[in-house]
Amino acid sequence: MTALTEYDRLEASALWRAEGETQKREVLVTIGDATLVISDFAGTPLAHWSLPAIERVNGTNEKKALYSPDPNTDERLEVDDSTLIDGIARIHRALERGRTHPGRLRGLVIGGAVAACVGLGIFWLPNALIRQAVSIVPDVTRNEIGAQLLDRMQRLSGQPCSTARGALALEHLNTRLRASEGGRLVVVQSGVPITQHLPGRIVLLNRSLVEDFDDPAVPAGYALAEMERAQQHDPLERLLKQSGLMATLRLLTTGHIDAATLDAHTEALLIAPPAAIVATDSLIERFVRAQVHIAPYAYAVDITGAQTLPLIEADAIHIDNTRATLSDGDWIALQGICGS
């Protein structure tokens, strides 16, 4: 859906110049329910702009509209499609009508309250509240937040891959790697460069990990590495640190996070660069517990083996403790989970 109810999908081609670059490139622009998505013609998202933050930087009497996502950036989008230009203008008019205009007394009261919160927040409150929230939020709430983030990712990058046999094979792999730990593996068609993790023990794998390799130990290794990354950097803590004090207070008092905060975090996850390799010792321990062959993953990360030599050496030590990652039938089914 889009922010304009009469359109199920509103998109047009445009010229986009990324921040810090001088060359323009032709892209596909799509208006979502909260964001403007800039993608290449293969469907890969390049940027996500918040609809309320978009500004037109040239005159409204000009045929082509020039937009910016922020006054402090030189990133630009040039649009000459009149329907898209009119749609953005209508969204901005609706937002302006919905804004309240408090009086002076109310402004002073709010300003004083904000100043007090800022003064308190400078010292200890945000981090203390985040630690408190992370420690007491139950698994059911984490699962709910993770599912909401996954739903928002689907709106921007498409439905996850799923065939009947492929989904069963993916569940077998998840059980194989996690045992009784719980959680989900999800294969996505786009949006995630390699892997990503969400609250609720959800691990996302790009389809290339099951389609471009001959050994199921490769996607298994990437999944184990992302699980270890989630263990070291709690995804709920990451969300709250990005979202700020009010989101943390809302979670503590209501048990929920508002839609705008989840939308912003989803956009940040989709454009985040691939994560660095996790700490070697802890990752090796996870491979050993799962009895997964380490070397296929190590060479997939670095074909020369130079950056992953400790993993390759550890594989030689623990090779007798490994077992098959998946049956041949499950591996074939998993490779076809995206329908190709």
Salt bridges, closest charged atoms under 4 A:
GLU6 OE2 - ARG90 NH1 2.62
GLU11 OE1 - ARG9 NE 2.98
ASP33 OD2 - ARG155 NH1 2.71
GLU78 OE1 - LYS24 NZ 2.91
GLU78 OE2 - LYS64 NZ 3.65
GLU96 OE1 - ARG99 NH1 2.58
GLU144 OE2 - HIS256 ND1 3.01
ASP151 OD2 - ARG155 NH2 2.92
GLU181 OE2 - ARG178 NH1 3.98
GLU211 OE2 - ARG207 NH2 2.90
GLU226 OE2 - HIS197 ND1 2.50
GLU226 OE1 - ARG229 NH1 2.39
GLU228 OE1 - ARG286 NE 2.79
ASP234 OD2 - ARG142 NH2 3.02
GLU237 OE2 - LYS241 NZ 3.20
ASP258 OD1 - ARG250 NH1 2.73
ASP263 OD1 - ARG152 NE 2.75
ASP315 OD1 - HIS293 ND1 2.73
ASP330 OD2 - HIS172 ND1 2.70
